[in-house]
Each structure stands twice: as structure tokens, then as C-alpha cells.
Amino acid sequence: MGRESTANILHIFLIFKALVEFFTFIPVNTVFVFIGFGCLGIFSIYWLLIYNRLILPVQNNVEVEWPPVSIIICIRNQFPVFKNNIHLFLEQNYPQFELLIVDDDSSDGLESWIREISQNEPKISYFKNQKTQAGKKQALTLGISNAQFEWLALTDADCKPEGKNWLQSMMQGITNDQKIILGYAPYQYVPGILNQFIRFECCFNALQFFAASHAGFPYMGSGRNLMYHRSIFNQQALQNERMYGDDDLLINARSNSDNTGLCLNPKSFIFTDAKSSYIDYFRQRWRHYAAALHYNLMSRVLLLFYFISFIGLYVCIFYLLIQKNYFIASSLYVCHLLVSWPVFRSKLKLFKEKNLSNFFPILQILYCLHLIFQFPFLWIKKKHW
């Protein structure tokens, strides 16, 4: 080993030794103060420079020839709820469409009922999936491969369009050469803190992926309200080896700033009943969080930096409160609210959400705890649809 190499190694060692000694003598409180303000800075960048820039997209109001659309719904043992919702799809005010129903090996009488009503309803196409793998992707692939038309609108059996112009409103959201349109799928309002929290997380998640798409880096969409051209579908991008992420992973792999648009016309919204127990909701979200682990690198970095700053900020605030450093803890907390609360309140108008802004501070804390609870489960494989 040469003298120059030895000198470089010694130099690196001395720098490392100096850093260790420096942080050893810094009080722990000071470290948490630095980390807290660092997290606040990153948190503020997301809220002020990304989320705050989301605006209502300009819809295509010129006279167009409406391309035919295949509405695809994959169903597994949801016959009672779908029986009440099917008319909402069949009554769409749209020139030409089909309602393609994929029975994902249900055992609740769906097949006989669908075959009976389809005799008098030419818009209905029905396919039975002989399930050989867990998850929804096999059924989705079957539906897309049998779709009559090139444009595909995806939703779920328990979803309810806002009205008869849902399909038309979604198609109006497409401009230029876009092949993907992201729609909003809120939860129905019912009184109670659990419903408020579920609607809050849904609204914030939508704010995240809509704002990211508006900024030029789309990374996901909601499979409850999503439209794309058949050319977007790709089995490799779907990652069939994973039972979750049938919408997230495909959009993450195939979307870009040129081919992806968004629709926030209230007529395009699709509503769903929220879970009535936190355990059921926790399990539902577990699947979606796990899919994020398999996003592309840029998307993972984008999400990771936000959630580290968000959770890190609250951890620092909590620690400083324990250490009775009330001034710094309260300063961090108040500053983070001054940054995020007004932005969230203004964006609620885009999503037509009510009764969320007033409880924002409480909902933020609950959201932080919810994320912490979810973290250990991200690497546990889910075995059921």
C-alpha cells in the first residue's frame, strides 16, 4: 500500500473520529431539535411546492366523437351489493359502452342472476374466471382480454357513480394524446370518527397522487375509478407474482407526464361505503401500502421522503414534550399546521369533501399513528383477495 493511500485512509478515519466525538458531546435534545426542523423543512416543501399547486384541470368541452368504452368490474362474492348497484352503470348517459362483468370464482349465486338479466340487456358481457391464483389480477386480465372496446373504465362492485354522466365526465378529462385518466373515488359520509378518518386518508392520498400527476410524475391511481387505453395494459407491469396492486403497479409502471391526465369533475366521482370497523380498514390499507414497496425508484423516494419527514416530525415533537422542551415542541407543531392546514382546507373544495378541515389536527395525529401501526405488516404476505 502506497504512502498516499495510507494518508487517505488515515484522513477518512480522523474525519469519522471527529464526527463521532462531535455528536457524542451534542445534547440529545439538540439533535432532536435539528432533526425536527429538518423534517419540518422537507414537510413544508411537499405541502407548499407540490400539494398546493394542484388546481382543477381544464376539461375538454369541444365537440368530440365519444369512443366506445368497456366498463370492467371484477367481482368475488359481492352479489348482494352489486345487485343494488348494477343499474347505476347500465344507465350511463354515453353513446356506446359495454358492462363487462368478470366473476372471480364467486359462490353466492352471481352467475345465475347475471345470465338471467343479460338475456334482456345487450350491454352486459359476462365471463367466469376459473381461479388458479390468489388476488384479482387473473380476473382483470381475463376481462381486458375479452373487452370489446379499446378504452377501459375500471371500478368495483361496491362502487356507485355520482350520476349518469360518470363515464362521459371521465372521457372529457382526456386531452391531447393521453391514454390514462385518474379519477377520484371518495367514501360515503356517515357520522363518526372512523368514517372521518377513512375519508381523510382517502382525500389526502388523492391529493398526493393527483398533485404528483399535475406536477409531471404520476405514480398511482385508484382502481375504483380509473380509465385507460388497452395499449397501457401490460402483464409484466402488472407484476402477476404479487396478489396486490392490480391498479397501483400497472399505473406506476406505465404512466408518465405525457400520457396521464386527471379528472376532478364532481360528476366523475365514484362513491364507496367505508368500512365500519378499524380492523377491516387496517387490513384493506395493508394491501395498498404493501404495493408501494414495489413502485419504481422515483416513486418510492418521493413517498419515502414525505413519510419520513411526517413521522419524524411527530416523533421529535413527542420526544421534546417528554423532555419538557415545550417551546420548541409547540413551535414545530404550530409551524407544521400553519404550512399544511390552509393548503388542505383549500384543496377540499376540489374533492367536495365536508367536515374534514375542522378536525385536521386530530386527524393528522391519528394518521401518523395509523402509519406507524402499519409499518411492521408491510413485509407480511397477504393470502386472500
N, C-alpha and C positions, 0 to 999 in steps of 0.2 A: 504493500500500500504506500503510495507516494506521500510526500510531506504536505502537498496541497489538499489531498483527500482527507488526511488526518486532521488538518486545520479546519476543514469544513465540518467534519463530524463534531469536533470539539466546539465549534461555533454554534451549531444546532443544539448541542447538549446544554451549553451555557444559556442560550435563549430559553429553552424549555425549563431549566432550573430557575431562571429569573421569573418566568410566568407562574410557576408553582408557588414560589415564595411570595409573589405579589398577591395572588388570590388567597393564599393562606392567611395573610395578615389583614385582608379586607373583611370587615364585619359582614356576617351573613345577611343582616338587614340591608346593607348597601348593595350587595349582589342582587337581592330580590327587587330592590328599587330600580336598579339598572335594567334588569330583565323585564320588569313590569312596564317601564316606559318604552322599552324596545318593542314589546308586544303591542302596546298602545299605538305606536307609530305604524307598525305593519297593519294592524286592525283598521286604522284610520285611512290608510291608502286604499284598502278594499272598499270601504264604505263611501269614501268621497270621490275616488277616481274610477271605480268600476260600477258599483251598485247605483250610485247617484246619477250616472249618465244614462240609465235606461229610460227611454221615452216610448210613447205609443208609436208603433211603426205605422208608416203610411200604407193604407190599403189600396189595392188595385181596384179603382172604381170605373175603369174604362170598360166598354162592352167587350166581352170575351166569349169565345166558344168554350163552354164548360166541358172538359174532358170527362169521360165516364170514370167512375170510381168503384173499387171493390172495398166494402167495409168488412173487415175481418175481425171476428170475435172468437177466441178460443175459450171453451167452457169445460169445466170439470166439476160435476156435481153442484151446479148452481141453478138447476131448473126452476125452482120457485121464484127466485128473484129475476131471472131472465124472462120468465113468462110475463112478468109485470112491466118489463122494460122494452120488449122487442118492438112494440108498436111505435115507440119513440124514434127508432131507426128506420122503420118502414115508411113512416110518414114524412121523411125528409123532403124538403122543397128543392129538389135537384133533378135535372133533366134525365140522367141515366146513371143508375148505380145498381149494384147487387149487394145483398147482405149474405156474406159467406160465413157460415157457422161451422166451426171445427169442434166436434165432440171429442174431447180428450179422454176417451175411455170412461165416460160417466156411467153411473149405475143407479140413477134416480128417475128414470123414465123420460129423459130428454129426447132420446132418439124417436120413440113412437109419436110423441107430440109434434116434433118438428116435421116428421114425414107426413103427418096428417094435415098440418096447416100449410105446408109447402105446395100441396096439390092445388090450392086456390090462390097462392101467392107466388108469382113467377120471379119476383126479386130474390127469393131465398134460394141459396145453394147450401147443401149440407154434405159434410164429409165426416166420416168416423175414423179417428186415429187409433190404430192398434198399438197402444203404448208399449214401448220397449225400453225407454229410458226415462229417468226422473226429470222433472222440470217441464216447462212449457214450450221449449224450442222445437221439439219434434212436431208438435201440433201446429205451431206457427209456420214452420217450413212447409208442411202439408197444405196449409191454407194458401200461402203465397204461390206455391207451385200450381195450384188449381184455380187461382184468381182469373177471372175473365178479362180484367182490365189492367192497364199499366200503372194507374195511380191507386195506392193502397192507403186506406184510413184504418188505423188500429185503435181499438178500445177494448173494454172488458164487459163481461156480462152484467156486472152490478153498477154500470155507469148509466147516467141519464143526461142526454144532451139538453142544453138550455132551452132549445126550441126546435122548430122545423127548419131553421136556417143554419144549423151547425155545419153541415157539410159544405154548404155554399160559402160560409164565412171563412172556413179553413182554406178553401181553394182560393179565395180572394186574397189571402195572405201571401200567396206566391208571386214573386216578381222576377223579372229577367229570366235567368236560366236556373233558378233554384229547383232543387229536387227533394228537399226536406223542409217540412214546416212543423215547428214546435208549437203545441197548443197547451193551454192551461187547464188543469183538472183539479178544481178545489173540492173540499169536503163540505157536505151539507152542515148548516148550523143547527146545533141543538144546545140548550143551556148546559153549563157545567165546565169545570176547569180542564178536564181531559179533552173535551172537544175543542176548547180554545187552544190548548197546547198543540193538538194534532193539526188544526188549521194554521196555527202559527208556523209550525215546522214546514208544512206544505207550501205556505206562502213564501217563506224565506228560501226554501230550496228552489222554488220557481224564480225568485228574484236573482238567485245565484246563477242558474243556468241561462235564464233569459238575458241577464246583463252580460254574461260572458259571451253569449252568441252575438249580442249587439256590439260588443267590443271587438269581435272578429275571431274569437276562439271558442266555438261551441264545443261542448263536451258530453252532453246528455240530453235526453228528452223523457217525457212521461209517456209510458206505454198506454195510459188511459186515454190519451188524446194526442195522437201522433199521425202524421201523414207523410208518406214518401213515395217516390217513384220506384217501380220494380227494379230498376237498374242499380239502386242503392243496396238492395239485399245481397248479402254475401255470407255464405255459411262459415267461411273461415273467420270473418269478422265477428260472427255471432258467437264464436267460441262454444261449440256444442258440448265440449267436455265439461262445461260448467252448467249447472242446472238453473242458475240465476242470471239476471242481467240480459234478458232477451231483448229489451229495448235499449238499455244503457250502453251495453258493449257494442252493439251494432252502430248506434249513432256516434259513439265515441270514436270508433274506427273509421267511419265513412263520412263524417261531417267535416266541413271546412267553412271558411268565411264567405266563399263564393256560392256554395250550393245549399246553404241553410238559411232559412228565414224564420220568423216567429209571428204568431198571431195572438193579439190581446183584445180582439173584438169580443165584447161580452156575449155576443150571440154564438161564439165559437166555443164557449166554456162547456165542459162536461163535468157533472157533479157525481160524487160518490158518497155513500153513507160511511161515516168514520167508525172505527172500532169502538166498542163500548167498554172495553177493559184495557188497561195499560199493558198487561202481559201479551194480549193478542197483538196490540200495536207494536210492542217491542219486537216480537217475532217477525212481523211484517217488515219493519225497518231493517232488521238484521240482514235480510236478504239483499236489500238495496245497498246498505253500507258495504257488504262483502264484495259486491260487484265493483265498487270503486277501487278496490285493490288491484284490479286488472285493467284499469284505464291506461291510456298511453302516458308516457312520462310527463309531458307538459301538463296534462290534466291533473295527474297526481300531485305534482309540485304546486299547481295552482290551489288545489283544495288543502293540501298539507300545510302550506304557509298560513292560510286563513285559520284553520282549526287549531294549529299550534299557538298562533297569536291569541285566539279567542280563549282557549282553555288556559294557556299560560298566564294570561292577564288575570283571570279569576283566581287561579292558584296563588299568584303573587298578592292579590288583594286579600285573600283569606289568610295567608301567612302573616302579612303585615298587620292585619287586625289582631291576630293572636299575640303578636309581639307588641301590641298596643301602640303601633305607629299609625294612629288614626288619621293624621293629616294626609300623609302620602297615600294611604289606602283609600280614603274618601276622595282624594284628588284624582286618582286613577279611575275610580268608579264613576265619578261625575263626568270626567272628560270623555270616557267611553260612551256614556249616554248622550252627551252633547253632540258627539260625532254621529252615532248610529240612529238614535230615536227620531230626529227630524227627517232623516232620509227614509226610514222605514214608514213613517207616517205618510209621507208624500207618495210613496210607491204603492201604498194600499189602494189608492184611487185607481191605479191601473188594473188591479186584481179584483176590485169591487168587494173587498173584504171589510167586514164591520166588527166592532167590539174587540179589536186586537191591539190597537195603538195604546189605549189607556193602561193596559196590563203589560206593556212591553218590558219594563224592568224585571218583573216577576217571571215572565216567560223566557227571558234571556237566561236567568239563573237555572230554571228548570231544563232548558235546552242544554246548557253546559253539563249538568248532572246526567242528563239522558245520554249525551255523547260519551261521558266517562264510563257509564254503565255498559254501553255497547262495546267499548274497546276490546275487552277480553274475549268477546264472542266472534270477532271478525274472522278468526282463523279456524273456527269450528265449522265443519261441513254440515250444511242443511240437507236433510234427507227427503223432504217432501215438497210438493208444489206449494 
